[in-house]
Amino acid sequence: MSKESGASLLELMAVVFIVAILAMSSMPLLQGQLAVREIETIARRFIGHAQFARQQALYLGQSVQMTPQEGNNWDSGWSVISAGNKSEISKHWLAQGAIDPIYFKDGGKQFSDPHSSKKGIRFNGAGAAKTGSGGFVANRLILGHRLKPELERHLILSSGGRWRICDPRVDNKGCR
C-alpha cells in the first residue's frame, strides 16, 4: 500500500479563508497609505510648478503667473503662464488637470487678489510673489482628500518665497 501525501480540499479552503481575513483587515491601512501618497504627490506637484513659475520670472525678468485652469477654482487644475508685455504674446508652459479625489479646502480661497477676487500667484521679474495690484503674497492652501476627510496638507508660502508642506496632525506648531 502506498500512502499519498498532500493537502485535502478542506485544509486548502481553511488556508484561503485565513488569507482572505488577513487581506480584508489590512485594506483600510492600504487605502489610507494610498490617500497619503495621492495628497503628497499633488502637494509636491503644485509646489514644483510654483517654483518653476518663479524661476521663469527670474530668468525672463518679467511676470509669470500660476492660475486656476477654469474660472476661480484650483480644484480644476492650474496653469503656469508668462504674463507678457502688451506687445508680447503670453506663453503657456505647464498645466495640471483636475486633481480628484484631492481638493483644495474652502475652494482654495487663499492667493486671491483682494481687489479683484481673482485667484492666482504672480511672480514678478525679481521672483517675488505679488497680487495683481502689487501687494506681496504670503499665504497657504489647504489640500484635503475626499475619501479620507481627516487627511490634509497645508502648502505654505513664506514671506521669503520658500514653500513647505505641513501635516497638521504631526506639526501643530509648524502649521501656524
Contacts in CASP RR format, 6 or more apart in sequence:
PFRMAT RR
TARGET T0000
AUTHOR 0000-0000-0000
METHOD contacts of the structure
MODEL  1
MSKESGASLLELMAVVFIVAILAMSSMPLLQGQLAVREIETIARRFIGHA
QFARQQALYLGQSVQMTPQEGNNWDSGWSVISAGNKSEISKHWLAQGAID
PIYFKDGGKQFSDPHSSKKGIRFNGAGAAKTGSGGFVANRLILGHRLKPE
LERHLILSSGGRWRICDPRVDNKGCR
7 15 0 8 1.000
31 147 0 8 1.000
31 148 0 8 1.000
32 148 0 8 1.000
32 151 0 8 1.000
35 101 0 8 1.000
35 145 0 8 1.000
35 147 0 8 1.000
35 148 0 8 1.000
35 151 0 8 1.000
36 151 0 8 1.000
38 101 0 8 1.000
38 102 0 8 1.000
38 145 0 8 1.000
39 102 0 8 1.000
39 143 0 8 1.000
39 144 0 8 1.000
39 145 0 8 1.000
39 151 0 8 1.000
39 152 0 8 1.000
39 153 0 8 1.000
40 153 0 8 1.000
40 165 0 8 1.000
42 99 0 8 1.000
42 102 0 8 1.000
42 143 0 8 1.000
43 143 0 8 1.000
43 153 0 8 1.000
43 155 0 8 1.000
43 165 0 8 1.000
44 165 0 8 1.000
45 96 0 8 1.000
46 78 0 8 1.000
46 96 0 8 1.000
46 141 0 8 1.000
46 155 0 8 1.000
47 155 0 8 1.000
47 163 0 8 1.000
47 165 0 8 1.000
48 163 0 8 1.000
49 66 0 8 1.000
49 78 0 8 1.000
49 80 0 8 1.000
49 94 0 8 1.000
49 96 0 8 1.000
50 66 0 8 1.000
50 121 0 8 1.000
50 157 0 8 1.000
50 163 0 8 1.000
51 163 0 8 1.000
52 80 0 8 1.000
52 93 0 8 1.000
52 94 0 8 1.000
53 64 0 8 1.000
53 65 0 8 1.000
53 66 0 8 1.000
53 80 0 8 1.000
53 93 0 8 1.000
53 121 0 8 1.000
53 123 0 8 1.000
54 64 0 8 1.000
54 123 0 8 1.000
54 127 0 8 1.000
54 129 0 8 1.000
54 161 0 8 1.000
56 64 0 8 1.000
56 80 0 8 1.000
56 82 0 8 1.000
56 93 0 8 1.000
56 123 0 8 1.000
57 63 0 8 1.000
57 64 0 8 1.000
57 123 0 8 1.000
57 124 0 8 1.000
57 125 0 8 1.000
57 126 0 8 1.000
57 127 0 8 1.000
58 123 0 8 1.000
58 125 0 8 1.000
58 126 0 8 1.000
58 127 0 8 1.000
60 82 0 8 1.000
60 125 0 8 1.000
61 125 0 8 1.000
61 126 0 8 1.000
62 82 0 8 1.000
62 83 0 8 1.000
62 84 0 8 1.000
62 85 0 8 1.000
62 125 0 8 1.000
63 82 0 8 1.000
63 83 0 8 1.000
63 84 0 8 1.000
63 122 0 8 1.000
63 123 0 8 1.000
63 124 0 8 1.000
63 125 0 8 1.000
64 80 0 8 1.000
64 81 0 8 1.000
64 82 0 8 1.000
64 83 0 8 1.000
64 122 0 8 1.000
64 123 0 8 1.000
64 125 0 8 1.000
65 80 0 8 1.000
65 81 0 8 1.000
65 82 0 8 1.000
65 83 0 8 1.000
65 120 0 8 1.000
65 121 0 8 1.000
65 122 0 8 1.000
65 123 0 8 1.000
66 78 0 8 1.000
66 79 0 8 1.000
66 80 0 8 1.000
66 81 0 8 1.000
66 120 0 8 1.000
66 121 0 8 1.000
66 122 0 8 1.000
66 123 0 8 1.000
67 78 0 8 1.000
67 79 0 8 1.000
67 81 0 8 1.000
67 118 0 8 1.000
67 119 0 8 1.000
67 120 0 8 1.000
67 121 0 8 1.000
68 74 0 8 1.000
68 76 0 8 1.000
68 77 0 8 1.000
68 78 0 8 1.000
68 79 0 8 1.000
68 119 0 8 1.000
68 120 0 8 1.000
69 76 0 8 1.000
69 77 0 8 1.000
69 78 0 8 1.000
69 79 0 8 1.000
69 95 0 8 1.000
69 96 0 8 1.000
69 97 0 8 1.000
69 98 0 8 1.000
70 76 0 8 1.000
70 77 0 8 1.000
72 112 0 8 1.000
72 117 0 8 1.000
72 118 0 8 1.000
72 119 0 8 1.000
73 107 0 8 1.000
73 108 0 8 1.000
73 119 0 8 1.000
74 104 0 8 1.000
74 107 0 8 1.000
74 108 0 8 1.000
74 119 0 8 1.000
74 141 0 8 1.000
75 98 0 8 1.000
75 99 0 8 1.000
75 100 0 8 1.000
75 103 0 8 1.000
75 104 0 8 1.000
75 107 0 8 1.000
75 108 0 8 1.000
76 97 0 8 1.000
76 98 0 8 1.000
77 95 0 8 1.000
77 96 0 8 1.000
77 97 0 8 1.000
77 98 0 8 1.000
77 99 0 8 1.000
78 95 0 8 1.000
78 96 0 8 1.000
78 97 0 8 1.000
79 92 0 8 1.000
79 94 0 8 1.000
79 95 0 8 1.000
79 96 0 8 1.000
80 92 0 8 1.000
80 93 0 8 1.000
80 94 0 8 1.000
80 95 0 8 1.000
81 90 0 8 1.000
81 91 0 8 1.000
81 92 0 8 1.000
81 93 0 8 1.000
82 88 0 8 1.000
82 90 0 8 1.000
82 91 0 8 1.000
82 93 0 8 1.000
83 90 0 8 1.000
83 122 0 8 1.000
84 90 0 8 1.000
84 91 0 8 1.000
100 146 0 8 1.000
101 145 0 8 1.000
101 146 0 8 1.000
101 147 0 8 1.000
102 143 0 8 1.000
102 144 0 8 1.000
102 145 0 8 1.000
102 146 0 8 1.000
103 143 0 8 1.000
103 144 0 8 1.000
103 145 0 8 1.000
103 146 0 8 1.000
104 141 0 8 1.000
104 142 0 8 1.000
104 143 0 8 1.000
104 144 0 8 1.000
105 142 0 8 1.000
105 143 0 8 1.000
105 144 0 8 1.000
105 152 0 8 1.000
106 142 0 8 1.000
108 119 0 8 1.000
108 141 0 8 1.000
108 142 0 8 1.000
109 119 0 8 1.000
110 139 0 8 1.000
110 140 0 8 1.000
110 141 0 8 1.000
110 142 0 8 1.000
111 119 0 8 1.000
111 120 0 8 1.000
111 121 0 8 1.000
111 137 0 8 1.000
111 139 0 8 1.000
111 141 0 8 1.000
112 118 0 8 1.000
112 119 0 8 1.000
112 120 0 8 1.000
113 119 0 8 1.000
113 120 0 8 1.000
113 131 0 8 1.000
113 132 0 8 1.000
113 133 0 8 1.000
114 131 0 8 1.000
114 133 0 8 1.000
115 131 0 8 1.000
115 132 0 8 1.000
115 133 0 8 1.000
116 132 0 8 1.000
116 133 0 8 1.000
118 132 0 8 1.000
121 129 0 8 1.000
121 137 0 8 1.000
121 157 0 8 1.000
122 129 0 8 1.000
122 130 0 8 1.000
122 131 0 8 1.000
122 132 0 8 1.000
122 137 0 8 1.000
123 129 0 8 1.000
123 130 0 8 1.000
124 130 0 8 1.000
128 136 0 8 1.000
128 161 0 8 1.000
129 136 0 8 1.000
129 137 0 8 1.000
129 138 0 8 1.000
129 157 0 8 1.000
129 161 0 8 1.000
130 136 0 8 1.000
130 137 0 8 1.000
131 137 0 8 1.000
136 159 0 8 1.000
137 157 0 8 1.000
138 157 0 8 1.000
138 158 0 8 1.000
138 159 0 8 1.000
138 160 0 8 1.000
138 161 0 8 1.000
139 156 0 8 1.000
139 157 0 8 1.000
140 154 0 8 1.000
140 155 0 8 1.000
140 156 0 8 1.000
140 157 0 8 1.000
141 154 0 8 1.000
141 155 0 8 1.000
142 152 0 8 1.000
142 153 0 8 1.000
142 154 0 8 1.000
142 155 0 8 1.000
143 152 0 8 1.000
143 153 0 8 1.000
143 154 0 8 1.000
143 155 0 8 1.000
144 151 0 8 1.000
144 152 0 8 1.000
144 153 0 8 1.000
145 151 0 8 1.000
145 152 0 8 1.000
150 169 0 8 1.000
152 167 0 8 1.000
152 168 0 8 1.000
153 165 0 8 1.000
153 166 0 8 1.000
153 167 0 8 1.000
154 165 0 8 1.000
154 166 0 8 1.000
154 167 0 8 1.000
154 168 0 8 1.000
154 175 0 8 1.000
155 163 0 8 1.000
155 164 0 8 1.000
155 165 0 8 1.000
156 163 0 8 1.000
156 164 0 8 1.000
156 165 0 8 1.000
156 166 0 8 1.000
156 175 0 8 1.000
157 163 0 8 1.000
158 164 0 8 1.000
166 174 0 8 1.000
166 175 0 8 1.000
167 175 0 8 1.000
168 175 0 8 1.000
END
